[in-house]
Amino acid sequence: MALTISLVLLFGVLLLLLLRFKALGIGAAVIAVLFGFYLADTGARTTINTLVSAVANVVQDSGK
């Protein structure tokens, strides 16, 4: 089974849930979004993508 849900969508829903249940304030949410936006424009992007892909593959393989 392939990973069909977008991680951006997943993280967006998690961020909205944190805001909804007041586990995260508006200011912290804005900082989290901006941090992710600027982090995606750095050299760490490749490393992060590789790490997330490896974790997704492990989760996918453990379900078999």
PDB file with SEQRES, HELIX, SHEET and CRYST1 records, atoms N, CA, C and O in Angstrom:
SEQRES   1 A   64  MET ALA LEU THR ILE SER LEU VAL LEU LEU PHE GLY VAL          
SEQRES   2 A   64  LEU LEU LEU LEU LEU LEU ARG PHE LYS ALA LEU GLY ILE          
SEQRES   3 A   64  GLY ALA ALA VAL ILE ALA VAL LEU PHE GLY PHE TYR LEU          
SEQRES   4 A   64  ALA ASP THR GLY ALA ARG THR THR ILE ASN THR LEU VAL          
SEQRES   5 A   64  SER ALA VAL ALA ASN VAL VAL GLN ASP SER GLY LYS              
HELIX    1 AA1 LEU A    7  ARG A   20  1                                  14    
HELIX    2 AA2 ILE A   26  LEU A   39  1                                  14    
HELIX    3 AA3 ALA A   44  SER A   62  1                                  19    
CRYST1    1.000    1.000    1.000  90.00  90.00  90.00 P 1           1          
ATOM      1  N   MET A   1       0.844  -1.182   0.000  1.00  0.00           N  
ATOM      2  CA  MET A   1       0.000   0.000   0.000  1.00  0.00           C  
ATOM      3  C   MET A   1       0.883   1.237   0.000  1.00  0.00           C  
ATOM      4  O   MET A   1       1.808   1.344   0.805  1.00  0.00           O  
ATOM      5  N   ALA A   2       0.608   2.145  -0.875  1.00  0.00           N  
ATOM      6  CA  ALA A   2       1.415   3.354  -1.010  1.00  0.00           C  
ATOM      7  C   ALA A   2       0.940   4.419  -0.033  1.00  0.00           C  
ATOM      8  O   ALA A   2      -0.222   4.442   0.374  1.00  0.00           O  
ATOM      9  N   LEU A   3       1.863   5.296   0.332  1.00  0.00           N  
ATOM     10  CA  LEU A   3       1.531   6.436   1.177  1.00  0.00           C  
ATOM     11  C   LEU A   3       0.848   7.468   0.295  1.00  0.00           C  
ATOM     12  O   LEU A   3       1.502   8.125  -0.515  1.00  0.00           O  
ATOM     13  N   THR A   4      -0.468   7.616   0.446  1.00  0.00           N  
ATOM     14  CA  THR A   4      -1.212   8.454  -0.482  1.00  0.00           C  
ATOM     15  C   THR A   4      -1.582   9.811   0.094  1.00  0.00           C  
ATOM     16  O   THR A   4      -1.982  10.700  -0.658  1.00  0.00           O  
ATOM     17  N   ILE A   5      -1.461   9.998   1.392  1.00  0.00           N  
ATOM     18  CA  ILE A   5      -1.825  11.278   1.978  1.00  0.00           C  
ATOM     19  C   ILE A   5      -0.597  12.195   1.955  1.00  0.00           C  
ATOM     20  O   ILE A   5       0.509  11.777   2.298  1.00  0.00           O  
ATOM     21  N   SER A   6      -0.801  13.401   1.564  1.00  0.00           N  
ATOM     22  CA  SER A   6       0.280  14.364   1.504  1.00  0.00           C  
ATOM     23  C   SER A   6       0.724  14.724   2.917  1.00  0.00           C  
ATOM     24  O   SER A   6      -0.105  14.971   3.793  1.00  0.00           O  
ATOM     25  N   LEU A   7       2.024  14.752   3.129  1.00  0.00           N  
ATOM     26  CA  LEU A   7       2.526  15.126   4.454  1.00  0.00           C  
ATOM     27  C   LEU A   7       2.194  16.573   4.781  1.00  0.00           C  
ATOM     28  O   LEU A   7       1.989  16.913   5.946  1.00  0.00           O  
ATOM     29  N   VAL A   8       2.138  17.421   3.776  1.00  0.00           N  
ATOM     30  CA  VAL A   8       1.751  18.811   4.005  1.00  0.00           C  
ATOM     31  C   VAL A   8       0.327  18.865   4.539  1.00  0.00           C  
ATOM     32  O   VAL A   8       0.038  19.622   5.466  1.00  0.00           O  
ATOM     33  N   LEU A   9      -0.560  18.069   3.960  1.00  0.00           N  
ATOM     34  CA  LEU A   9      -1.936  18.013   4.437  1.00  0.00           C  
ATOM     35  C   LEU A   9      -1.995  17.460   5.858  1.00  0.00           C  
ATOM     36  O   LEU A   9      -2.711  17.992   6.706  1.00  0.00           O  
ATOM     37  N   LEU A  10      -1.250  16.403   6.113  1.00  0.00           N  
ATOM     38  CA  LEU A  10      -1.222  15.797   7.442  1.00  0.00           C  
ATOM     39  C   LEU A  10      -0.723  16.783   8.492  1.00  0.00           C  
ATOM     40  O   LEU A  10      -1.343  16.934   9.545  1.00  0.00           O  
ATOM     41  N   PHE A  11       0.399  17.458   8.212  1.00  0.00           N  
ATOM     42  CA  PHE A  11       0.935  18.425   9.166  1.00  0.00           C  
ATOM     43  C   PHE A  11       0.004  19.621   9.327  1.00  0.00           C  
ATOM     44  O   PHE A  11      -0.099  20.185  10.416  1.00  0.00           O  
ATOM     45  N   GLY A  12      -0.661  20.004   8.269  1.00  0.00           N  
ATOM     46  CA  GLY A  12      -1.626  21.099   8.355  1.00  0.00           C  
ATOM     47  C   GLY A  12      -2.794  20.749   9.267  1.00  0.00           C  
ATOM     48  O   GLY A  12      -3.237  21.570  10.070  1.00  0.00           O  
ATOM     49  N   VAL A  13      -3.287  19.521   9.136  1.00  0.00           N  
ATOM     50  CA  VAL A  13      -4.387  19.079  10.001  1.00  0.00           C  
ATOM     51  C   VAL A  13      -3.918  19.003  11.451  1.00  0.00           C  
ATOM     52  O   VAL A  13      -4.638  19.412  12.361  1.00  0.00           O  
ATOM     53  N   LEU A  14      -2.716  18.482  11.665  1.00  0.00           N  
ATOM     54  CA  LEU A  14      -2.193  18.424  13.030  1.00  0.00           C  
ATOM     55  C   LEU A  14      -2.037  19.817  13.631  1.00  0.00           C  
ATOM     56  O   LEU A  14      -2.345  20.026  14.805  1.00  0.00           O  
ATOM     57  N   LEU A  15      -1.562  20.763  12.838  1.00  0.00           N  
ATOM     58  CA  LEU A  15      -1.424  22.132  13.308  1.00  0.00           C  
ATOM     59  C   LEU A  15      -2.777  22.740  13.651  1.00  0.00           C  
ATOM     60  O   LEU A  15      -2.912  23.433  14.660  1.00  0.00           O  
ATOM     61  N   LEU A  16      -3.777  22.483  12.815  1.00  0.00           N  
ATOM     62  CA  LEU A  16      -5.124  22.988  13.104  1.00  0.00           C  
ATOM     63  C   LEU A  16      -5.696  22.363  14.375  1.00  0.00           C  
ATOM     64  O   LEU A  16      -6.359  23.046  15.155  1.00  0.00           O  
ATOM     65  N   LEU A  17      -5.444  21.069  14.589  1.00  0.00           N  
ATOM     66  CA  LEU A  17      -5.918  20.417  15.808  1.00  0.00           C  
ATOM     67  C   LEU A  17      -5.239  20.992  17.047  1.00  0.00           C  
ATOM     68  O   LEU A  17      -5.883  21.187  18.079  1.00  0.00           O  
ATOM     69  N   LEU A  18      -3.946  21.260  16.945  1.00  0.00           N  
ATOM     70  CA  LEU A  18      -3.238  21.869  18.074  1.00  0.00           C  
ATOM     71  C   LEU A  18      -3.808  23.247  18.395  1.00  0.00           C  
ATOM     72  O   LEU A  18      -3.939  23.621  19.560  1.00  0.00           O  
ATOM     73  N   LEU A  19      -4.142  23.989  17.352  1.00  0.00           N  
ATOM     74  CA  LEU A  19      -4.757  25.303  17.573  1.00  0.00           C  
ATOM     75  C   LEU A  19      -6.149  25.160  18.169  1.00  0.00           C  
ATOM     76  O   LEU A  19      -6.520  25.906  19.075  1.00  0.00           O  
ATOM     77  N   ARG A  20      -6.909  24.215  17.670  1.00  0.00           N  
ATOM     78  CA  ARG A  20      -8.294  24.017  18.118  1.00  0.00           C  
ATOM     79  C   ARG A  20      -8.368  23.663  19.599  1.00  0.00           C  
ATOM     80  O   ARG A  20      -9.226  24.164  20.325  1.00  0.00           O  
ATOM     81  N   PHE A  21      -7.461  22.793  20.038  1.00  0.00           N  
ATOM     82  CA  PHE A  21      -7.475  22.339  21.419  1.00  0.00           C  
ATOM     83  C   PHE A  21      -6.573  23.178  22.318  1.00  0.00           C  
ATOM     84  O   PHE A  21      -6.271  22.795  23.448  1.00  0.00           O  
ATOM     85  N   LYS A  22      -6.151  24.323  21.800  1.00  0.00           N  
ATOM     86  CA  LYS A  22      -5.362  25.300  22.544  1.00  0.00           C  
ATOM     87  C   LYS A  22      -4.071  24.719  23.129  1.00  0.00           C  
ATOM     88  O   LYS A  22      -3.603  25.144  24.186  1.00  0.00           O  
ATOM     89  N   ALA A  23      -3.510  23.742  22.419  1.00  0.00           N  
ATOM     90  CA  ALA A  23      -2.215  23.206  22.801  1.00  0.00           C  
ATOM     91  C   ALA A  23      -1.102  24.039  22.180  1.00  0.00           C  
ATOM     92  O   ALA A  23       0.078  23.859  22.481  1.00  0.00           O  
ATOM     93  N   LEU A  24      -1.506  24.948  21.310  1.00  0.00           N  
ATOM     94  CA  LEU A  24      -0.555  25.789  20.600  1.00  0.00           C  
ATOM     95  C   LEU A  24      -1.231  27.126  20.344  1.00  0.00           C  
ATOM     96  O   LEU A  24      -2.363  27.175  19.865  1.00  0.00           O  
ATOM     97  N   GLY A  25      -0.540  28.202  20.662  1.00  0.00           N  
ATOM     98  CA  GLY A  25      -1.107  29.522  20.440  1.00  0.00           C  
ATOM     99  C   GLY A  25      -0.929  29.975  19.003  1.00  0.00           C  
ATOM    100  O   GLY A  25      -0.162  29.381  18.246  1.00  0.00           O  
ATOM    101  N   ILE A  26      -1.638  31.023  18.632  1.00  0.00           N  
ATOM    102  CA  ILE A  26      -1.565  31.567  17.273  1.00  0.00           C  
ATOM    103  C   ILE A  26      -0.138  32.002  16.937  1.00  0.00           C  
ATOM    104  O   ILE A  26       0.356  31.717  15.845  1.00  0.00           O  
ATOM    105  N   GLY A  27       0.513  32.677  17.848  1.00  0.00           N  
ATOM    106  CA  GLY A  27       1.885  33.131  17.605  1.00  0.00           C  
ATOM    107  C   GLY A  27       2.831  31.978  17.354  1.00  0.00           C  
ATOM    108  O   GLY A  27       3.657  32.036  16.444  1.00  0.00           O  
ATOM    109  N   ALA A  28       2.719  30.921  18.160  1.00  0.00           N  
ATOM    110  CA  ALA A  28       3.580  29.752  17.986  1.00  0.00           C  
ATOM    111  C   ALA A  28       3.278  29.041  16.674  1.00  0.00           C  
ATOM    112  O   ALA A  28       4.185  28.517  16.029  1.00  0.00           O  
ATOM    113  N   ALA A  29       2.008  29.021  16.275  1.00  0.00           N  
ATOM    114  CA  ALA A  29       1.639  28.396  15.007  1.00  0.00           C  
ATOM    115  C   ALA A  29       2.241  29.161  13.834  1.00  0.00           C  
ATOM    116  O   ALA A  29       2.747  28.556  12.889  1.00  0.00           O  
ATOM    117  N   VAL A  30       2.188  30.474  13.892  1.00  0.00           N  
ATOM    118  CA  VAL A  30       2.782  31.293  12.827  1.00  0.00           C  
ATOM    119  C   VAL A  30       4.283  31.054  12.752  1.00  0.00           C  
ATOM    120  O   VAL A  30       4.841  30.929  11.662  1.00  0.00           O  
ATOM    121  N   ILE A  31       4.932  30.991  13.896  1.00  0.00           N  
ATOM    122  CA  ILE A  31       6.374  30.733  13.918  1.00  0.00           C  
ATOM    123  C   ILE A  31       6.674  29.348  13.361  1.00  0.00           C  
ATOM    124  O   ILE A  31       7.641  29.180  12.618  1.00  0.00           O  
ATOM    125  N   ALA A  32       5.854  28.347  13.710  1.00  0.00           N  
ATOM    126  CA  ALA A  32       6.061  26.989  13.196  1.00  0.00           C  
ATOM    127  C   ALA A  32       5.930  26.949  11.678  1.00  0.00           C  
ATOM    128  O   ALA A  32       6.731  26.306  11.000  1.00  0.00           O  
ATOM    129  N   VAL A  33       4.924  27.632  11.146  1.00  0.00           N  
ATOM    130  CA  VAL A  33       4.714  27.663   9.698  1.00  0.00           C  
ATOM    131  C   VAL A  33       5.867  28.393   9.003  1.00  0.00           C  
ATOM    132  O   VAL A  33       6.382  27.924   7.989  1.00  0.00           O  
ATOM    133  N   LEU A  34       6.258  29.517   9.542  1.00  0.00           N  
ATOM    134  CA  LEU A  34       7.369  30.266   8.937  1.00  0.00           C  
ATOM    135  C   LEU A  34       8.673  29.488   9.018  1.00  0.00           C  
ATOM    136  O   LEU A  34       9.465  29.501   8.076  1.00  0.00           O  
ATOM    137  N   PHE A  35       8.901  28.809  10.143  1.00  0.00           N  
ATOM    138  CA  PHE A  35      10.101  27.994  10.273  1.00  0.00           C  
ATOM    139  C   PHE A  35      10.125  26.902   9.204  1.00  0.00           C  
ATOM    140  O   PHE A  35      11.153  26.687   8.561  1.00  0.00           O  
ATOM    141  N   GLY A  36       9.009  26.219   9.014  1.00  0.00           N  
ATOM    142  CA  GLY A  36       8.926  25.182   7.987  1.00  0.00           C  
ATOM    143  C   GLY A  36       9.132  25.741   6.591  1.00  0.00           C  
ATOM    144  O   GLY A  36       9.793  25.125   5.756  1.00  0.00           O  
ATOM    145  N   PHE A  37       8.557  26.920   6.343  1.00  0.00           N  
ATOM    146  CA  PHE A  37       8.690  27.557   5.042  1.00  0.00           C  
ATOM    147  C   PHE A  37      10.146  27.898   4.744  1.00  0.00           C  
ATOM    148  O   PHE A  37      10.645  27.614   3.654  1.00  0.00           O  
ATOM    149  N   TYR A  38      10.820  28.501   5.703  1.00  0.00           N  
ATOM    150  CA  TYR A  38      12.212  28.880   5.480  1.00  0.00           C  
ATOM    151  C   TYR A  38      13.158  27.687   5.537  1.00  0.00           C  
ATOM    152  O   TYR A  38      14.182  27.682   4.854  1.00  0.00           O  
ATOM    153  N   LEU A  39      12.832  26.675   6.340  1.00  0.00           N  
ATOM    154  CA  LEU A  39      13.653  25.472   6.404  1.00  0.00           C  
ATOM    155  C   LEU A  39      13.638  24.744   5.065  1.00  0.00           C  
ATOM    156  O   LEU A  39      14.638  24.143   4.673  1.00  0.00           O  
ATOM    157  N   ALA A  40      12.514  24.796   4.366  1.00  0.00           N  
ATOM    158  CA  ALA A  40      12.398  24.128   3.069  1.00  0.00           C  
ATOM    159  C   ALA A  40      13.305  24.762   2.021  1.00  0.00           C  
ATOM    160  O   ALA A  40      13.563  24.161   0.978  1.00  0.00           O  
ATOM    161  N   ASP A  41      13.785  25.958   2.287  1.00  0.00           N  
ATOM    162  CA  ASP A  41      14.630  26.669   1.329  1.00  0.00           C  
ATOM    163  C   ASP A  41      16.117  26.545   1.669  1.00  0.00           C  
ATOM    164  O   ASP A  41      16.943  27.243   1.080  1.00  0.00           O  
ATOM    165  N   THR A  42      16.467  25.662   2.616  1.00  0.00           N  
ATOM    166  CA  THR A  42      17.867  25.502   3.021  1.00  0.00           C  
ATOM    167  C   THR A  42      18.431  24.197   2.482  1.00  0.00           C  
ATOM    168  O   THR A  42      17.734  23.423   1.826  1.00  0.00           O  
ATOM    169  N   GLY A  43      19.683  23.973   2.765  1.00  0.00           N  
ATOM    170  CA  GLY A  43      20.334  22.730   2.367  1.00  0.00           C  
ATOM    171  C   GLY A  43      19.839  21.533   3.155  1.00  0.00           C  
ATOM    172  O   GLY A  43      20.074  20.392   2.756  1.00  0.00           O  
ATOM    173  N   ALA A  44      19.159  21.769   4.264  1.00  0.00           N  
ATOM    174  CA  ALA A  44      18.630  20.679   5.086  1.00  0.00           C  
ATOM    175  C   ALA A  44      17.439  20.000   4.427  1.00  0.00           C  
ATOM    176  O   ALA A  44      17.018  18.924   4.851  1.00  0.00           O  
ATOM    177  N   ARG A  45      16.901  20.624   3.400  1.00  0.00           N  
ATOM    178  CA  ARG A  45      15.719  20.076   2.719  1.00  0.00           C  
ATOM    179  C   ARG A  45      15.942  18.641   2.255  1.00  0.00           C  
ATOM    180  O   ARG A  45      15.078  17.787   2.452  1.00  0.00           O  
ATOM    181  N   THR A  46      17.084  18.368   1.644  1.00  0.00           N  
ATOM    182  CA  THR A  46      17.371  17.031   1.119  1.00  0.00           C  
ATOM    183  C   THR A  46      17.468  16.011   2.248  1.00  0.00           C  
ATOM    184  O   THR A  46      16.931  14.909   2.142  1.00  0.00           O  
ATOM    185  N   THR A  47      18.145  16.375   3.314  1.00  0.00           N  
ATOM    186  CA  THR A  47      18.287  15.471   4.453  1.00  0.00           C  
ATOM    187  C   THR A  47      16.936  15.173   5.091  1.00  0.00           C  
ATOM    188  O   THR A  47      16.647  14.026   5.429  1.00  0.00           O  
ATOM    189  N   ILE A  48      16.116  16.193   5.254  1.00  0.00           N  
ATOM    190  CA  ILE A  48      14.798  16.024   5.857  1.00  0.00           C  
ATOM    191  C   ILE A  48      13.920  15.149   4.964  1.00  0.00           C  
ATOM    192  O   ILE A  48      13.226  14.262   5.461  1.00  0.00           O  
ATOM    193  N   ASN A  49      13.942  15.386   3.664  1.00  0.00           N  
ATOM    194  CA  ASN A  49      13.159  14.570   2.735  1.00  0.00           C  
ATOM    195  C   ASN A  49      13.595  13.114   2.762  1.00  0.00           C  
ATOM    196  O   ASN A  49      12.758  12.212   2.717  1.00  0.00           O  
ATOM    197  N   THR A  50      14.901  12.880   2.837  1.00  0.00           N  
ATOM    198  CA  THR A  50      15.420  11.521   2.901  1.00  0.00           C  
ATOM    199  C   THR A  50      14.982  10.839   4.193  1.00  0.00           C  
ATOM    200  O   THR A  50      14.579   9.676   4.177  1.00  0.00           O  
ATOM    201  N   LEU A  51      15.058  11.556   5.306  1.00  0.00           N  
ATOM    202  CA  LEU A  51      14.663  11.003   6.599  1.00  0.00           C  
ATOM    203  C   LEU A  51      13.168  10.667   6.625  1.00  0.00           C  
ATOM    204  O   LEU A  51      12.777   9.593   7.083  1.00  0.00           O  
ATOM    205  N   VAL A  52      12.348  11.578   6.139  1.00  0.00           N  
ATOM    206  CA  VAL A  52      10.896  11.344   6.126  1.00  0.00           C  
ATOM    207  C   VAL A  52      10.554  10.178   5.198  1.00  0.00           C  
ATOM    208  O   VAL A  52       9.678   9.374   5.517  1.00  0.00           O  
ATOM    209  N   SER A  53      11.226  10.079   4.068  1.00  0.00           N  
ATOM    210  CA  SER A  53      10.990   8.963   3.148  1.00  0.00           C  
ATOM    211  C   SER A  53      11.387   7.630   3.784  1.00  0.00           C  
ATOM    212  O   SER A  53      10.691   6.628   3.621  1.00  0.00           O  
ATOM    213  N   ALA A  54      12.504   7.622   4.507  1.00  0.00           N  
ATOM    214  CA  ALA A  54      12.947   6.393   5.167  1.00  0.00           C  
ATOM    215  C   ALA A  54      11.956   5.965   6.240  1.00  0.00           C  
ATOM    216  O   ALA A  54      11.633   4.782   6.350  1.00  0.00           O  
ATOM    217  N   VAL A  55      11.472   6.917   7.031  1.00  0.00           N  
ATOM    218  CA  VAL A  55      10.486   6.598   8.071  1.00  0.00           C  
ATOM    219  C   VAL A  55       9.185   6.100   7.431  1.00  0.00           C  
ATOM    220  O   VAL A  55       8.585   5.142   7.917  1.00  0.00           O  
ATOM    221  N   ALA A  56       8.751   6.739   6.352  1.00  0.00           N  
ATOM    222  CA  ALA A  56       7.532   6.305   5.671  1.00  0.00           C  
ATOM    223  C   ALA A  56       7.688   4.897   5.119  1.00  0.00           C  
ATOM    224  O   ALA A  56       6.744   4.108   5.171  1.00  0.00           O  
ATOM    225  N   ASN A  57       8.860   4.570   4.593  1.00  0.00           N  
ATOM    226  CA  ASN A  57       9.107   3.220   4.081  1.00  0.00           C  
ATOM    227  C   ASN A  57       9.087   2.188   5.201  1.00  0.00           C  
ATOM    228  O   ASN A  57       8.569   1.086   5.018  1.00  0.00           O  
ATOM    229  N   VAL A  58       9.647   2.532   6.360  1.00  0.00           N  
ATOM    230  CA  VAL A  58       9.635   1.610   7.494  1.00  0.00           C  
ATOM    231  C   VAL A  58       8.198   1.375   7.970  1.00  0.00           C  
ATOM    232  O   VAL A  58       7.811   0.241   8.252  1.00  0.00           O  
ATOM    233  N   VAL A  59       7.422   2.439   8.056  1.00  0.00           N  
ATOM    234  CA  VAL A  59       6.023   2.309   8.470  1.00  0.00           C  
ATOM    235  C   VAL A  59       5.243   1.483   7.453  1.00  0.00           C  
ATOM    236  O   VAL A  59       4.423   0.643   7.825  1.00  0.00           O  
ATOM    237  N   GLN A  60       5.497   1.721   6.189  1.00  0.00           N  
ATOM    238  CA  GLN A  60       4.805   0.989   5.132  1.00  0.00           C  
ATOM    239  C   GLN A  60       5.174  -0.484   5.168  1.00  0.00           C  
ATOM    240  O   GLN A  60       4.305  -1.345   5.027  1.00  0.00           O  
ATOM    241  N   ASP A  61       6.477  -0.788   5.360  1.00  0.00           N  
ATOM    242  CA  ASP A  61       6.930  -2.171   5.370  1.00  0.00           C  
ATOM    243  C   ASP A  61       6.458  -2.919   6.618  1.00  0.00           C  
ATOM    244  O   ASP A  61       6.249  -4.131   6.564  1.00  0.00           O  
ATOM    245  N   SER A  62       6.287  -2.222   7.731  1.00  0.00           N  
ATOM    246  CA  SER A  62       5.849  -2.881   8.956  1.00  0.00           C  
ATOM    247  C   SER A  62       4.371  -3.280   8.886  1.00  0.00           C  
ATOM    248  O   SER A  62       3.917  -4.130   9.652  1.00  0.00           O  
ATOM    249  N   GLY A  63       3.631  -2.668   7.971  1.00  0.00           N  
ATOM    250  CA  GLY A  63       2.222  -2.993   7.818  1.00  0.00           C  
ATOM    251  C   GLY A  63       1.970  -4.237   6.975  1.00  0.00           C  
ATOM    252  O   GLY A  63       0.831  -4.687   6.856  1.00  0.00           O  
ATOM    253  N   LYS A  64       3.017  -4.787   6.397  1.00  0.00           N  
ATOM    254  CA  LYS A  64       2.853  -5.953   5.511  1.00  0.00           C  
ATOM    255  C   LYS A  64       2.854  -7.236   6.291  1.00  0.00           C  
ATOM    256  O   LYS A  64       2.727  -8.313   5.708  1.00  0.00           O  
TER     257      LYS A  64                                                      
END                                                                             
